[in-house]
Amino acid sequence: MPADRTTRSCALLATLALSALLTACGGSGGTSVDGKATLRYTWWGNPDRAARTEKAVALFEKEHPGIDVQTSFAGYDAYKQKLATQAAGGDAPDVMQLDYRQIDQYASGGVLLDLGGQSKSLRTDEIDAGLLATGRLSGTQYAIPMARGTETVVYDAEEWKSSGVALPREGWTWDEWADSMRELKRKTGKAGSVDPGQSEDAFEVWLRGQGKSLYLKSGGLGFTAGDLARWWTFADGLRREGVVSAAEQTTQLDGSVENTPLGRAKAVSDLNWDAPSSGFLALVGDSVTLAPMPSGKDGTPGQYFKPSMFVGAAATTAHPEASALLIDFLINDPEAAKILGASRGIPVNESIREDVVPGLEDFDKTIADYQASLEKSLKSPPQAPPSGDNALQTTFSRDYDQVSFERMSPREAAENYVTEAKAELR
C-alpha cells in the first residue's frame, strides 16, 4: 500500500509535466464569449470567504467589462483533489488559489504561468520581499502570496470560560495544553480538542518548538522516526483517555470547519489556521476566539507567519494578461481589500494593510489583533516544502489512522511513514 501511494504521486507529477507540454500550444485555459475574455477562477474556503470573493469578483467585472469570471470553490481537501485532476489533464483553471505546499509541485510540473512576464498588469512592489520570494522557484515568480496567516487554537470562549478551566495563554506548553484538554473533558463532557495526531501542521509546530524542522534546506526530512513516534504516542495517549476526538470523528475531517469536532459541537476547541476559523462563527456563534499554539517546553514557539495562500495562473491560459489583471485586483485594489477583509488572512500589500487593518470589524479584527499579539514572538518561516509534501500530507493522516484505530503502534506507523516519505521525496 505505501509503495502504491508513492507510485501514484510520482506518476501525477510526471503527468503534470507531460500535460503541460502537450497543451502549451493549444491554450486550454480561458475562452472568449461574445468578444470577452472568460476566466475560470477557483479557490478553497468556507461560505463566508465565498460570499466575499463573489462580491469582489463582481466589482472586478464592473471595472473590467471585457472580462467575465466564472467562479467555483470547495473545501480544502476536495479542492486539492480536483485541482490535481484538472492540472494532470491539462485543464487547470486560468486563475487558481494555491497552498504553500503546492507551489513546487505545480511550478516544476509546468502547470503555472511565469507571472514575472506580466509586470505591466500585475504590481508586486508593495509586497514584502521575503513573502514574495516564497512564490518563486529557481528565480521565476509562479505565484503571489494573497495574505499572511498563522496557526491557532480556535475555541468556544463561552463554553471554555463557563467550565472554569484556565484560558489559553501565550507561551503555554504542549503538556499544559494536554492538561487543559483533560480538564475540559472532565468539566464539559466533550473532547477538549480535535486529535492533533492527524495533522502534519500541528506536528510541524511541535517539532519547531524543539528546534527541529519538518524539512531540511536540502529537501530531506528534518526529523526521525523516533521524533514522529513520540508525537503520535503523545496524541494517541490523549485519544485513549478520551480527551481529544475519537478516531471515528477524526477520520471525518475533510478541510472544512463543518466536519470538525468543534463544528459538530463534539469538542470545545480545534487546531486550525486563523483566517479559516471565521467559518466557525456560523456553527458555534460569536464566542469563537483565537489563542496561540502550544510552545516547546522552554517556551520556544513553533508556529510562524506564512503566506496563508497564494494565487497563480495556468501556463495554458488563453488570457494571461486578463488573468494577471484579476490577480492584481485581488491583491492591490483598495476596494477589493475592504470587501475581502481578513477572510484569507491579513493583506500582504503593505499600504492596503495599513489602511484596512484599523477599520476591520468583528472576526476580521479578531484575526488582526491575534496576529498583532504575536508580531514580535514568532520565528522566521521555513522555506516552502518540497513538491512531495503535497502528497505526504495525505499519507501522514492515513498512517496516523492506523494508530488511532489501533492497527499499528505509533512506532510502527512512524517507521512506515518515514520510509514512504523518503521514497516520495526522492
C-alpha positions, 0 to 999 in steps of 0.5 A: 500500500505505501509503495502504491501511494508513492507510485501514484504521486510520482506518476501525477507529477510526471503527468503534470509535466507531460500535460503541460507540454502537450497543451502549451500550444493549444491554450486550454485555459480561458475562452472568449464569449461574445468578444470577452475574455472568460476566466475560470477562477477557483479557490478553497474556503468556507461560505463566508470567504465565498460570499466575499470573493463573489462580491469582489469578483463582481466589482472586478467585472464592473471595472473590467467589462471585457472580462467575465469570471466564472467562479467555483470553490470547495473545501480544502481537501476536495479542492486539492483533489480536483485541482490535481485532476484538472492540472494532470489533464491539462485543464487547470483553471486560468486563475487558481488559489494555491497552498504553500505546499503546492507551489513546487509541485505545480511550478516544476510540473509546468502547470503555472504561468511565469507571472514575472512576464506580466509586470505591466498588469500585475504590481508586486512592489508593495509586497514584502520581499521575503513573502514574495520570494516564497512564490518563486522557484529557481528565480521565476515568480509562479505565484503571489502570496494573497495574505499572511496567516498563522496557526491557532487554537480556535475555541468556544470562549463561552463554553471554555470560560463557563467550565472554569478551566484556565484560558489559553495563554501565550507561551503555554506548553504542549503538556499544559495544553494536554492538561487543559484538554483533560480538564475540559473533558472532565468539566464539559463532557466533550473532547477538549480538542480535535486529535492533533495526531492527524495533522502534519501542521500541528506536528510541524509546530511541535517539532519547531518548538524543539528546534527541529524542522519538518524539512531540511534546506536540502529537501530531506526530512528534518526529523526521525522516526523516533521524533514522529513516534513520540508525537503520535504516542503523545496524541494517541495517549490523549485519544485513549483517555478520551480527551481529544476526538475519537478516531471515528470523528477524526477520520471525518475531517475533510478541510472544512470547519463543518466536519470538525469536532468543534463544528459538530459541537463534539469538542470545545476547541480545534487546531486550525489556521486563523483566517479559516476559523471565521467559518466557525462563527456560523456553527458555534456563534460569536464566542469563537476566539483565537489563542496561540499554539502550544510552545516547546517546553522552554517556551520556544514557539513553533508556529510562524507567519506564512503566506496563508495562500497564494494565487497563480495562473495556468501556463495554458491560459488563453488570457494571461494578461486578463488573468494577471489583471484579476490577480492584481485586483485581488491583491492591490485594489483598495476596494477589493481589500475592504470587501475581502477583509481578513477572510484569507488572512491579513493583506500582504500589500503593505499600504492596503494593510495599513489602511484596512487593518484599523477599520476591520470589524468583528472576526476580521479584527479578531484575526488582526489583533491575534496576529498583532499579539504575536508580531514580535514572538514568532520565528522566521518561516521555513522555506516552502516544502518540497513538491512531495509534501503535497502528497505526504500530507495525505499519507501522514493522516492515513498512517496516523489512522492506523494508530488511532484505530489501533492497527499499528503502534505509533512506532510502527506507523512512524517507521512506515511513514518515514520510509514512504516519505523518503521514497516520495521525496526522492 
